[in-house]
Amino acid sequence: MYQYDAIDQRLVDDRVNQFRDQVKRRLDDQLSEEEFRPLRLQNGLYLQRHAYMLRVAIPYGLFNSAQLRTLGKIAEKYDRGYGHFTTRQNIQFNWLTLEDTPEILAELAKVEMHAIQTSGNCIRNITSDPFAGIAGDEIVDPRPVCELLRQWSTLHPEFAYLPRKFKIAVSASKKDRAIVAAHDLGLYLKKNTQGELVADVLVGGGMGRTPILGVIIKHDLPWKELPNYLSAVLRVYNRFGRRDNMYKARIKILVKALGPEEFARQVEAEYEHWVGGKSTFTDAEWQRVAQYFTRPAYQTLTKLSAQEVLAQAGASDQQAFARWLNRNVKDHQVPGYASVVLSLKPHGTVAPGDVTTAQMLAIADLADKYCFGEIRATHEQNLVLADVQQSQLYALWQEAKQQGLVLPNIGYLTDIIACPGGDFCSLANAKSIPIANDIQKRFDDLDYLHDLGDISLNISGCMNSCGHHHVGNIGILGVDKDGQEWYQVTLGGEQGLNAAIGKVIGPSFFAEDMPDVISKVIDVYVEKREPNEKFVDTVHRIGITPFKERVYAEVKRG
């Protein structure tokens, strides 16, 4: 993974010292909250419902054991003993005091971490495939491009005050595991017929109160031209994006208003001034960054069969270990290795994505012991150990089991994505965590979950859609009606190359209704599905009407 050079370290250290002075002036009432607000947001610090929240950047979801130990110690010393991994591959601490934040940032800087541009109307943390570099369907490793774009965009003076926040996602595999189409700007990296690295550029995606999928406005852009073309996109957005209404300020609204063709035309006109310019990436820059993404010291191993891996377990563990192998262990490019997903979704006990200090320290130890010290954060709010020897899977499972990290529900209905919601967020209209927990408790039978197969369920506590509910096979949105919390349900959303926005089935429900609502939806699926048909495919085939009729006929709302 990328390592700071002297310039990187000085930039982050100087930023910490600058913010330390800003916090002191705020505490001394030399700065008003209005004056301080843009300064703290530039450092990822939010004032939430009960306390300050700090969002720490994990660029493209990749970090190491030393960094995770620091995060665990921060959680223990300054928070309430846990952190929350987000759908943007970051981590948040929800219970901080203002006085402590400079010290937290200083501790992060010691392990090459920061919170720069995790908030504000700027280019946010660039996200990518959590299986980058090891996925079997990968066309090219996207991480060098992600890092080059991160460096290009960090504290970029021209794009530090955009009309609204700007999110970039990068994918370079045959399957899209980065939800590229749901971002302000997305990149699909590939090779052209000459074997050269190029990108298809999508613009205008996003969720929120107006969910829209991005459209490709540029095919086969040479990778070296990425900063030039992206500068053109951002200049057009900066010039014409709305600043009079924050709800209409995202680039997706501008693209929709102009039309994709006209927006692309304006970008091309601006790009003429940038093409081949000083910002152009070079082979030397690629080599400078790519050296940090070389393969670890893999051993020469023979690929084990599923039966050989399962044979590692004792008789009493066979069934549980087999379930885990089936759901949480993924194929690897290198023979004899596998990738392991650690579930942060225990049924009905904690918020999806939460991890305690003890768990963080234990995962750091597991990473050192089994995975070259690396960890990846996923969009689904789980963690990945990407490079585990197949012969060590059972030993890893036994150790991870002691920390409650081996629930074999990856991709199942209870692998719920959820924002912090009204329990923490000052923007939320309703709580997300209790709804997730209640649904997990209702569907706590692993045999039944296995029979249902892949179903994504996403929950957002407000229209900002931090839980990505629009692209969940089942989406739940918290809404406020006359001071009460209600929940709206959508069906048919989908991630990946066939990304789709879910459709609302009808009027919203009280919180206590939600487990029954989901049960009725699942009942219809079980009755109507064809052999080996996934939930989302059944929804697309029969439409939402059968689900709607069943739910509203059999669930008493409130």
C-alpha positions in Angstrom: 0.0 0.0 0.0 1.1 3.6 -0.5 3.5 5.1 1.9 3.9 8.7 2.7 7.0 10.6 1.5 8.4 13.6 3.3 6.1 16.0 1.5 3.0 13.9 2.4 4.0 13.8 6.0 4.7 17.5 6.3 1.4 18.3 4.6 -0.5 16.2 7.1 1.5 17.4 10.1 1.1 21.1 9.2 -2.6 20.5 8.8 -2.8 19.1 12.3 -1.0 22.1 13.8 -3.2 24.5 11.9 -6.3 22.8 13.2 -4.9 22.7 16.7 -4.7 26.5 16.6 -8.2 26.8 15.1 -9.7 24.6 17.9 -7.9 26.7 20.5 -9.4 29.9 19.1 -12.8 28.3 19.0 -12.6 27.2 22.6 -11.4 30.6 23.6 -14.4 32.2 21.8 -12.1 33.9 19.4 -14.0 32.1 16.6 -17.7 31.8 16.5 -19.3 28.5 15.5 -20.3 30.0 12.2 -16.6 30.9 11.5 -15.4 27.6 12.8 -17.8 25.4 10.9 -16.0 25.4 7.5 -12.6 24.9 9.3 -13.7 21.8 11.1 -15.5 20.4 8.1 -12.3 20.7 6.1 -10.8 18.3 8.7 -13.7 15.8 8.7 -15.3 17.0 11.9 -19.1 17.2 12.2 -21.2 18.4 15.1 -23.8 15.7 15.4 -26.9 15.1 17.5 -25.0 14.3 20.8 -21.3 14.9 20.2 -18.7 15.6 17.5 -18.1 13.0 14.9 -14.8 12.6 13.1 -14.7 10.8 9.7 -11.2 9.4 9.0 -10.2 8.8 5.4 -9.2 5.3 4.3 -8.2 5.9 0.7 -9.8 3.3 -1.6 -10.5 1.2 1.5 -6.9 0.0 2.0 -5.1 0.2 5.4 -2.7 -1.8 7.5 -2.5 -3.4 10.9 -0.6 -0.5 12.5 -3.2 1.9 11.4 -6.0 -0.3 12.6 -4.4 -0.6 16.0 -4.2 3.2 16.2 -7.9 3.4 15.3 -8.7 0.9 18.0 -6.7 2.9 20.6 -8.5 6.1 19.5 -11.8 4.4 20.0 -10.8 3.3 23.5 -9.2 6.6 24.6 -11.4 9.2 23.0 -14.7 7.5 22.0 -16.8 4.8 23.6 -14.7 1.8 22.6 -15.8 1.4 19.0 -15.7 2.8 15.5 -18.1 2.7 12.6 -17.1 1.7 9.1 -19.1 3.5 6.4 -20.3 2.8 2.9 -17.6 5.1 1.6 -14.8 2.8 3.0 -14.0 5.3 5.8 -14.3 5.0 9.6 -16.2 7.3 11.9 -15.9 8.1 15.6 -19.3 9.3 17.0 -18.6 10.4 20.6 -15.7 12.9 20.5 -15.1 16.2 22.3 -13.8 19.2 20.4 -10.8 19.5 22.8 -9.6 16.0 21.9 -9.7 16.3 18.1 -6.3 17.8 17.5 -4.7 15.0 19.5 -6.6 12.4 17.6 -5.5 13.9 14.3 -1.9 14.0 15.6 -2.1 10.3 16.5 -3.5 9.5 13.0 -0.7 11.5 11.3 1.9 9.2 13.1 0.5 6.2 11.1 0.0 8.1 7.8 -3.8 8.8 8.2 -5.9 11.9 8.2 -9.4 13.3 7.9 -8.7 15.8 5.1 -11.6 16.1 2.5 -13.8 13.6 4.3 -16.3 16.4 4.5 -17.2 19.7 2.7 -17.9 20.7 -0.9 -14.8 19.1 -2.3 -13.5 15.9 -3.9 -14.1 13.3 -1.2 -12.3 10.0 -0.5 -11.9 8.1 -3.7 -13.3 4.6 -3.4 -12.7 1.4 -5.3 -13.0 -2.4 -5.4 -12.1 -3.9 -2.0 -10.7 -6.9 -3.9 -8.4 -4.8 -6.0 -5.2 -6.6 -6.9 -6.5 -10.1 -6.1 -9.9 -10.5 -7.8 -10.1 -13.2 -10.5 -12.1 -11.0 -12.9 -9.7 -8.0 -12.6 -8.6 -6.4 -15.9 -6.0 -4.1 -14.2 -5.1 -3.2 -10.7 -6.9 0.2 -10.1 -5.0 1.2 -7.0 -2.2 3.1 -8.7 -4.8 5.2 -10.6 -6.7 5.7 -7.3 -3.6 6.9 -5.5 -2.6 9.3 -8.3 -6.1 10.8 -8.4 -6.0 11.1 -4.6 -2.8 13.0 -4.7 -4.0 15.2 -7.6 -7.3 16.0 -5.8 -6.0 16.5 -2.2 -6.2 20.2 -1.3 -6.6 21.1 -5.0 -7.0 24.9 -4.8 -9.5 25.2 -7.7 -11.8 22.4 -6.5 -11.9 23.1 -2.8 -15.2 25.0 -2.9 -17.5 23.2 -5.4 -21.2 23.7 -5.5 -21.6 20.5 -3.5 -19.6 17.4 -2.4 -18.1 15.3 -5.2 -17.5 11.6 -5.0 -15.4 9.4 -7.3 -15.4 5.6 -7.7 -13.1 3.5 -9.7 -13.6 -0.1 -11.0 -11.3 -2.2 -13.1 -12.9 -5.6 -13.2 -15.5 -7.4 -15.2 -17.9 -7.0 -12.2 -18.4 -3.6 -10.6 -17.9 -3.8 -6.9 -17.6 -0.1 -6.4 -21.1 1.1 -7.4 -19.5 3.3 -10.1 -22.8 4.4 -11.6 -24.1 5.8 -8.3 -21.3 8.4 -8.0 -20.8 11.9 -9.2 -18.0 10.6 -11.4 -17.1 7.0 -12.1 -14.3 5.4 -13.9 -14.2 2.0 -15.6 -10.6 1.2 -16.3 -9.8 -1.3 -19.1 -7.4 -2.1 -21.9 -8.0 -0.9 -25.5 -7.3 -3.0 -28.5 -3.6 -1.9 -28.4 -3.3 -3.1 -24.8 -3.2 0.5 -23.4 -4.8 1.5 -20.2 -7.9 3.7 -20.8 -11.0 4.7 -19.0 -14.7 5.1 -19.7 -15.9 8.1 -17.7 -19.4 8.3 -16.2 -20.8 11.5 -14.8 -24.0 12.5 -13.0 -24.7 9.5 -10.8 -25.8 9.9 -7.2 -28.5 9.0 -4.7 -30.0 11.4 -2.2 -33.5 12.8 -2.8 -33.0 12.5 -6.5 -31.4 9.2 -7.3 -29.9 9.1 -10.8 -27.5 6.6 -12.4 -24.5 8.1 -14.2 -24.0 8.0 -17.9 -20.8 7.5 -19.9 -19.7 10.8 -21.5 -16.2 9.7 -22.6 -15.0 6.4 -23.9 -11.4 5.2 -24.0 -9.8 8.1 -22.3 -6.0 7.5 -22.0 -5.1 7.1 -18.3 -2.5 9.9 -18.5 -5.3 12.3 -19.4 -7.4 11.6 -16.4 -6.5 14.7 -14.4 -7.0 16.9 -17.5 -10.4 15.5 -18.4 -11.6 15.4 -14.7 -10.5 19.1 -14.4 -12.6 19.9 -17.4 -15.6 18.1 -15.8 -15.1 19.9 -12.5 -14.7 23.3 -14.2 -18.0 23.0 -16.0 -19.6 21.9 -12.8 -18.0 24.7 -10.8 -19.1 27.2 -13.3 -22.7 26.1 -13.8 -23.6 24.0 -10.8 -26.3 25.6 -8.6 -25.2 27.3 -5.5 -28.6 28.8 -4.6 -30.2 25.5 -3.5 -28.1 22.8 -1.7 -30.7 20.1 -2.7 -30.1 20.9 -6.4 -26.4 21.5 -6.2 -25.0 18.0 -7.0 -23.6 17.5 -10.5 -26.3 15.0 -11.3 -28.8 17.9 -11.4 -26.7 19.9 -13.8 -26.2 16.9 -16.1 -29.9 16.3 -16.0 -30.8 19.9 -16.7 -28.3 20.3 -19.6 -28.7 16.8 -20.9 -25.8 14.3 -21.0 -24.9 15.2 -24.6 -24.8 19.0 -24.0 -22.9 18.5 -20.7 -20.3 16.2 -22.6 -20.0 18.9 -25.3 -19.2 21.6 -22.8 -16.7 19.3 -21.1 -15.0 18.5 -24.4 -14.7 22.3 -25.1 -13.1 22.9 -21.7 -10.9 19.8 -22.1 -9.3 21.3 -25.2 -7.6 23.8 -22.9 -6.2 21.0 -20.6 -5.3 18.1 -22.9 -1.6 17.3 -22.8 -1.0 20.0 -20.1 1.2 20.1 -17.1 -1.2 18.0 -15.0 -0.9 15.0 -17.4 0.1 11.9 -15.6 3.5 10.4 -16.7 5.0 6.9 -16.8 7.4 8.1 -14.1 4.6 9.1 -11.8 3.0 5.7 -12.4 6.2 3.9 -11.4 6.6 6.1 -8.4 3.2 5.1 -7.1 2.9 1.6 -8.5 5.9 0.4 -6.5 3.7 0.4 -3.4 1.2 -1.9 -4.9 3.4 -4.8 -5.9 2.3 -8.3 -4.9 3.3 -9.4 -1.4 5.8 -12.3 -0.9 3.4 -15.0 -1.9 4.6 -18.6 -1.4 4.5 -21.1 -4.3 1.5 -23.2 -3.3 -0.9 -25.6 -4.8 -4.5 -24.7 -5.0 -6.6 -26.7 -2.5 -10.0 -28.1 -3.4 -13.0 -27.2 -1.3 -12.9 -30.7 0.2 -9.3 -30.3 1.2 -9.9 -27.0 2.9 -13.0 -28.3 4.7 -11.0 -31.3 5.9 -9.0 -29.0 8.1 -11.9 -28.7 10.5 -12.8 -31.1 13.2 -16.1 -33.0 13.1 -17.9 -30.6 15.5 -17.0 -27.6 13.3 -17.6 -29.0 9.9 -21.0 -27.5 9.3 -20.2 -24.1 10.6 -16.9 -23.9 8.9 -18.5 -25.1 5.6 -21.1 -22.3 5.8 -18.4 -19.8 6.4 -16.3 -21.1 3.4 -19.3 -20.8 1.2 -20.2 -17.2 2.1 -17.2 -15.4 3.5 -14.3 -16.9 1.5 -13.6 -15.7 -2.0 -11.3 -16.9 -4.8 -7.9 -15.4 -5.3 -5.7 -14.8 -8.3 -2.8 -16.7 -6.8 -3.0 -20.5 -6.3 -3.2 -21.6 -2.7 -4.6 -18.3 -1.4 -8.1 -16.9 -0.7 -9.7 -13.7 0.4 -11.7 -13.6 3.6 -14.6 -11.3 4.5 -15.0 -10.6 8.2 -18.6 -9.9 9.0 -19.4 -6.8 11.0 -23.1 -7.7 11.0 -23.9 -9.8 14.1 -27.6 -10.5 14.2 -29.5 -7.9 16.2 -26.8 -6.8 18.6 -24.9 -3.8 17.2 -25.1 -1.3 14.4 -24.0 -2.7 11.0 -20.4 -1.6 10.4 -19.5 -1.1 14.1 -16.3 -2.7 15.4 -15.0 -2.5 19.0 -11.5 -1.7 20.1 -11.0 -5.3 21.1 -12.1 -6.5 17.6 -9.9 -3.9 15.9 -6.8 -5.0 17.8 -7.7 -8.7 17.2 -8.2 -8.0 13.4 -4.8 -6.2 13.3 -3.2 -9.3 14.8 -5.0 -11.6 12.3 -3.8 -9.4 9.5 -0.2 -9.6 10.7 -0.4 -13.4 11.2 -2.4 -14.4 8.1 -2.4 -11.5 5.6 0.8 -9.6 5.3 -0.6 -6.9 7.6 -3.2 -5.6 5.2 -6.9 -5.0 5.7 -9.6 -3.6 3.3 -12.9 -1.9 4.1 -15.9 -2.7 1.9 -18.8 -0.6 0.7 -21.0 -3.2 2.5 -19.4 -2.2 5.9 -17.4 -5.3 6.3 -13.6 -5.9 6.4 -11.5 -8.1 4.1 -8.3 -10.0 4.7 -7.2 -10.3 1.1 -4.3 -12.8 1.1 -4.9 -15.8 3.3 -3.3 -19.2 2.6 -6.0 -21.8 2.1 -4.2 -24.1 4.5 -4.6 -21.5 7.2 -8.3 -20.8 6.7 -9.5 -23.0 9.6 -7.0 -21.5 12.0 -8.1 -18.0 11.0 -11.7 -19.0 11.4 -11.2 -20.3 14.9 -9.4 -17.1 16.0 -11.9 -14.8 14.3 -14.8 -16.7 15.8 -13.7 -15.7 19.3 -14.3 -12.1 18.3 -17.7 -12.7 16.7 -16.5 -12.0 13.2 -17.4 -15.2 11.3 -21.1 -15.0 10.9 -21.6 -16.6 7.4 -24.2 -14.1 6.2 -22.2 -12.2 3.5 -24.6 -11.2 0.7 -27.6 -12.5 2.7 -30.6 -10.5 3.9 -29.0 -9.9 7.3 -25.8 -8.5 5.8 -27.6 -5.1 6.1 -26.0 -1.8 5.1 -27.2 1.0 7.3 -26.2 4.6 8.1 -25.9 5.7 11.8 -29.4 7.3 11.4 -31.2 9.2 14.1 -29.3 7.7 16.9 -26.4 9.9 16.0 -26.8 12.0 12.9 -28.4 15.5 13.2 -29.6 15.3 9.6 -31.5 12.0 10.1 -35.3 11.9 10.1 -35.5 8.4 11.6 -33.4 5.7 13.2 -31.7 3.1 11.1 -29.9 0.8 13.6 -33.0 -0.5 15.5 -34.7 -1.3 12.2 -31.6 -3.3 11.1 -31.4 -5.1 14.4 -35.1 -6.0 14.4 -34.9 -7.4 10.8 -31.8 -9.4 11.7 -33.5 -10.9 14.7 -36.5 -11.9 12.6 -34.2 -13.6 10.0 -31.8 -15.3 12.4 -32.1 -18.8 10.8 -29.0 -19.4 8.7 -30.6 -22.4 6.9 -33.5 -20.1 5.8 -31.0 -17.4 4.7 -29.2 -19.9 2.7 -32.4 -21.0 1.0 -33.2 -17.3 0.2 -29.8 -16.7 -1.4 -28.4 -13.3 -2.3 -30.5 -10.3 -1.1 -29.2 -6.9 -0.3 -31.1 -4.8 2.2 -30.0 -1.2 2.7 -31.3 1.4 5.2 -31.0 5.2 5.2 -32.2 7.4 8.0 -32.9 10.4 5.7 -32.9 11.4 2.0 -29.1 11.9 2.0 -29.0 8.1 1.4 -25.8 7.4 3.2 -27.1 3.8 3.5 -27.4 3.6 -0.3 -31.0 2.4 0.1 -31.8 3.3 -3.6 -29.6 0.5 -4.9 -30.5 -2.2 -2.3 -32.6 -5.1 -3.6 -34.8 -4.0 -0.7 -34.4 -0.4 0.4 -35.7 1.3 3.5 -35.8 5.0 4.0 -36.6 6.8 7.2 -39.0 9.7 6.8 -40.5 12.2 9.2 -44.3 12.6 9.3 -45.7 15.0 11.8 -42.8 14.4 14.2 -43.0 10.6 14.0 -40.6 8.2 12.4 -41.9 6.3 9.4 -40.2 4.0 6.9 -40.7 3.9 3.1 -39.8 0.7 1.2 -38.3 0.3 -2.2 -37.8 -2.9 -4.2 -35.6 -3.8 -7.2 -32.5 -1.7 -6.6 -29.3 -3.2 -7.7 -25.5 -2.6 -7.6 -22.9 -3.5 -10.2 -22.9 -3.3 -14.0 -26.7 -3.7 -14.0 -27.2 -1.0 -11.5 -30.8 0.0 -10.9 -32.8 2.4 -8.7 -35.5 0.7 -6.5 -39.2 1.6 -6.9 -41.3 2.7 -3.9 -44.0 0.2 -3.2 -46.4 2.6 -1.4 -47.0 4.6 1.8 -44.6 4.3 4.7 -44.8 2.2 7.8 -44.2 2.5 11.5 -40.9 1.1 12.9 -42.6 -1.8 14.6 -44.1 -2.8 11.3 -40.9 -3.3 9.5 -40.0 -6.9 10.3 -43.5 -7.9 9.2 -43.2 -5.9 6.0 -39.9 -7.6 5.1 -41.4 -11.0 6.0 -44.3 -10.5 3.6 -42.0 -9.3 0.9 -39.9 -12.4 1.3 -43.0 -14.6 1.4 -44.0 -13.4 -2.1 -40.5 -14.1 -3.4 -40.5 -17.6 -2.0 -43.9 -18.3 -3.7 -43.1 -16.6 -7.0 -39.5 -17.4 -7.7 -38.3 -19.7 -10.4 -35.6 -22.3 -9.8 -32.2 -20.6 -8.9 -33.7 -17.2 -9.4 -32.3 -14.4 -7.3 -34.6 -12.1 -5.4 -33.9 -9.0 -7.5 -34.5 -11.0 -10.7 -37.9 -12.1 -9.4 -38.8 -8.5 -8.6 -37.7 -7.4 -12.1 -39.7 -10.3 -13.7 -43.0 -9.9 -11.9 -42.9 -6.3 -10.9 -43.6 -4.7 -7.5 -47.4 -5.1 -7.6 -47.6 -8.6 -6.1 -45.3 -7.5 -3.2 -47.3 -4.3 -2.7 -50.6 -6.1 -2.6 -49.4 -8.7 -0.1 -47.8 -6.2 2.3 -50.6 -3.7 2.4 -53.2 -6.5 2.7 -51.5 -8.3 5.6 -49.6 -5.7 7.5 -51.5 -3.3 9.7 -49.6 0.0 9.4 -48.9 1.3 12.9 
